[in-house]
């Protein structure tokens, strides 16, 4: 499938989660497992690319506004 460029982050993540669940079950033959793994890696790259784009956009917005991007540990936001 070459639908990766059209997938939203949420769509790619949902499909990736489904593939992970299938692989964890260990059902099927080796060839099918490898195909699912390959698709999962493509989906993970798509998610990472979309996150990188979002981060760049946030940085651009922060540069033009008065707010600065949060750079501390995630658990310190609460």
Buried (B, 14 or more C-beta within 10 A) or exposed (E): EEEBEEBEBEBBBEBBEEBBEBBEEEEEEEEEBEEBBEBBEBBBEBBEBBEEEEEEEEEEEEEEEEEEEEEEEEEEEE
